[in-house]
Amino acid sequence: MTLAKQLISLCFFHNSPVNICPSKRLLYKTTLVYFVFSLALDKLFVEISDGIAQTLLDLLLAAIFIAVLFLVSATDDKKVRFLQSMIAILGCQTVITIGALPIGYWAALIDTEHLWIPVYCLPLLAFWNVAVVGNILSKELSKNKTCGIYLAVLFFSASFLLSSLMTVV
C-alpha cells in the first residue's frame, strides 16, 4: 500500500500508524509536502511571512511534543515510533489541509450571503483533525482513545497559544 493510501485510510480511522515505514527520508518528504500545503492554506488568511513562521513553529512544536511523549512513555523502540508518529500526523494533517483548501478559497472569494457554509465546514475539519491526531497518538502510545484525544487537544491548544503569542509580538 502506498503512503498516500495509508494516510487517507488513517484519516478515516481504518489503518494504524504502526504500518507506516519509519524512514528519515520519508519524514523529510512528508514535512516538505506538509509545509507547502500549509502555506497554501495560510496564504488565504495571513501574510506569507507569518504563514512561514507559523508553519515552522507548528513543525517544531509537533516534533518537541511527540518526542517528549515518547521519552516519558513506556513504549519500545522510541525512535521508530517517533518517526511513524511524525509521518502519520504530518501526512494526515496534509490530507485534511488538501480537503480544507477548496473550502478556504471558497470562504475567501464568496460574498457574505453564502459565507455560512464554509464557516461551518472549516471547524468540522478542525475537529476531524483533532480526532485523527488523537487516534494516532492513542495507537502509537498504546493508550485508550480518550487519552489520545486529550493529548491532541493539548497539542492543538499549545499550537494556538503559541500562534496567538506570535501575532502579539
LOBA-471751 format. One line per field, with one value per residue (C-alpha): residue number from 1; residue in one letter; x, z, y. Coordinates in steps of 0.001 Angstrom, whole numbers. Example, Ala and Ser with C-alpha at 12.3 -4.5 7.8 and 13.67 -1.06 7.14 Angstrom:
BEGIN
k [1; 2]
r [A; S]
east [12300; 13670]
up [7800; 7140]
north [-4500; -1060]
This chain:
BEGIN
k [1; 2; 3; 4; 5; 6; 7; 8; 9; 10; 11; 12; 13; 14; 15; 16; 17; 18; 19; 20; 21; 22; 23; 24; 25; 26; 27; 28; 29; 30; 31; 32; 33; 34; 35; 36; 37; 38; 39; 40; 41; 42; 43; 44; 45; 46; 47; 48; 49; 50; 51; 52; 53; 54; 55; 56; 57; 58; 59; 60; 61; 62; 63; 64; 65; 66; 67; 68; 69; 70; 71; 72; 73; 74; 75; 76; 77; 78; 79; 80; 81; 82; 83; 84; 85; 86; 87; 88; 89; 90; 91; 92; 93; 94; 95; 96; 97; 98; 99; 100; 101; 102; 103; 104; 105; 106; 107; 108; 109; 110; 111; 112; 113; 114; 115; 116; 117; 118; 119; 120; 121; 122; 123; 124; 125; 126; 127; 128; 129; 130; 131; 132; 133; 134; 135; 136; 137; 138; 139; 140; 141; 142; 143; 144; 145; 146; 147; 148; 149; 150; 151; 152; 153; 154; 155; 156; 157; 158; 159; 160; 161; 162; 163; 164; 165; 166; 167; 168; 169]
r [M; T; L; A; K; Q; L; I; S; L; C; F; F; H; N; S; P; V; N; I; C; P; S; K; R; L; L; Y; K; T; T; L; V; Y; F; V; F; S; L; A; L; D; K; L; F; V; E; I; S; D; G; I; A; Q; T; L; L; D; L; L; L; A; A; I; F; I; A; V; L; F; L; V; S; A; T; D; D; K; K; V; R; F; L; Q; S; M; I; A; I; L; G; C; Q; T; V; I; T; I; G; A; L; P; I; G; Y; W; A; A; L; I; D; T; E; H; L; W; I; P; V; Y; C; L; P; L; L; A; F; W; N; V; A; V; V; G; N; I; L; S; K; E; L; S; K; N; K; T; C; G; I; Y; L; A; V; L; F; F; S; A; S; F; L; L; S; S; L; M; T; V; V]
east [0; 1359; 1874; -939; -3419; -2148; -2594; -6062; -7187; -5595; -7610; -10750; -9577; -9043; -5299; -2623; 426; 2474; 2105; 3984; 7621; 9793; 12242; 14007; 13812; 10058; 9769; 11643; 9358; 6225; 7430; 8068; 4613; 3015; 4920; 3796; 103; 38; 1456; -1153; -3918; -2231; -1816; -5586; -5736; -2324; 731; 3146; 5932; 3548; 2439; 6022; 6764; 3536; 4205; 7790; 6574; 3937; 6573; 8911; 6106; 4980; 8498; 9061; 5604; 5886; 9495; 8533; 5568; 7800; 10507; 8062; 6144; 6990; 6894; 9591; 11707; 11039; 12919; 10818; 7594; 8661; 9283; 5995; 4046; 5571; 4968; 1414; 479; 2055; 708; -2824; -2740; -1679; -4618; -7030; -5412; -5909; -9584; -9706; -8112; -11223; -13360; -10835; -10661; -14450; -14636; -12110; -13832; -17587; -19886; -21056; -24523; -23272; -20371; -22151; -21326; -17507; -17811; -19385; -17211; -13803; -14475; -15684; -12365; -10557; -12477; -11723; -8039; -8085; -9791; -7251; -4239; -5812; -6300; -2680; -1341; -3535; -2357; 1300; 1333; -926; -3405; -7170; -8832; -9804; -6167; -5241; -7935; -6751; -3191; -4357; -6364; -3312; -1156; -3568; -4115; -360; -154; -2990; -1420; 1974; 285; -1598; 1595; 3379; 750; 1019; 4780]
up [0; -916; 1718; 299; 632; 4141; 5203; 3702; 5394; 8633; 8311; 8200; 11191; 9117; 9473; 12139; 12124; 13027; 9378; 8120; 7171; 9706; 7405; 7844; 4113; 4173; 7131; 5179; 2157; 4308; 6111; 2800; 1440; 4745; 4601; 1026; 1601; 4963; 3323; 569; 3200; 5418; 2392; 2412; 5904; 6848; 5265; 3708; 6192; 9103; 7415; 7093; 10719; 11882; 9863; 11123; 14675; 14237; 12923; 15817; 18353; 16839; 16962; 20563; 21724; 20192; 21362; 24946; 24794; 23767; 26280; 29184; 27803; 28320; 24615; 22962; 20084; 20684; 17564; 15230; 16957; 16780; 13020; 12427; 14509; 12831; 9350; 10251; 11917; 9294; 6478; 7864; 8506; 4882; 3688; 5809; 4596; 998; 1860; 3515; 608; -1609; 1382; 2402; -1121; -1263; 2001; 730; -2614; -1994; -786; 2807; 1979; 1447; 3880; 6425; 4516; 4770; 8226; 9425; 7310; 8496; 12223; 11327; 9595; 12681; 14929; 12480; 12639; 16458; 16259; 13725; 15738; 18919; 17179; 16004; 19450; 21191; 18843; 18985; 22774; 23275; 25269; 25024; 22592; 25334; 26328; 22668; 22284; 25462; 24148; 20746; 22389; 24487; 21353; 19382; 22386; 22709; 18976; 19175; 22209; 20504; 17375; 19421; 21190; 17860; 16453; 19529; 19200]
north [0; 3413; 6078; 8220; 5339; 4577; 8198; 8506; 5293; 6535; 9757; 7600; 5503; 2326; 1974; 2100; 4365; 1284; 169; 3250; 2717; 4606; 6341; 9686; 10285; 9727; 12116; 14812; 14376; 14386; 17514; 19289; 18419; 19483; 22781; 23546; 22792; 24565; 27674; 27442; 27478; 30090; 32373; 32890; 34289; 35758; 37328; 34815; 35639; 34999; 31759; 30560; 31402; 29714; 26552; 26306; 26856; 24119; 21705; 22446; 22124; 18807; 17384; 18501; 17376; 13912; 13475; 14339; 11953; 9093; 9985; 9721; 6740; 3094; 2180; 136; 1401; 5080; 6274; 4135; 5191; 8852; 8626; 6789; 9307; 12339; 10921; 9919; 13215; 15474; 13305; 13248; 16978; 17407; 15275; 17339; 20582; 19473; 18982; 22410; 24291; 24487; 25458; 28114; 29542; 29483; 31419; 33947; 34510; 34422; 37130; 37261; 35944; 32374; 32508; 30304; 27100; 27342; 28879; 25624; 23313; 24561; 23909; 20416; 19791; 21106; 18683; 15869; 16826; 16598; 13189; 11888; 13098; 11689; 8350; 8297; 9168; 6604; 3845; 4821; 5143; 2086; 4171; 4430; 6835; 9297; 9746; 10286; 12950; 14724; 14744; 16032; 18830; 19708; 19781; 21990; 24266; 24780; 25465; 28004; 29687; 29995; 31322; 33914; 34968; 35231; 37612; 39839; 40198]
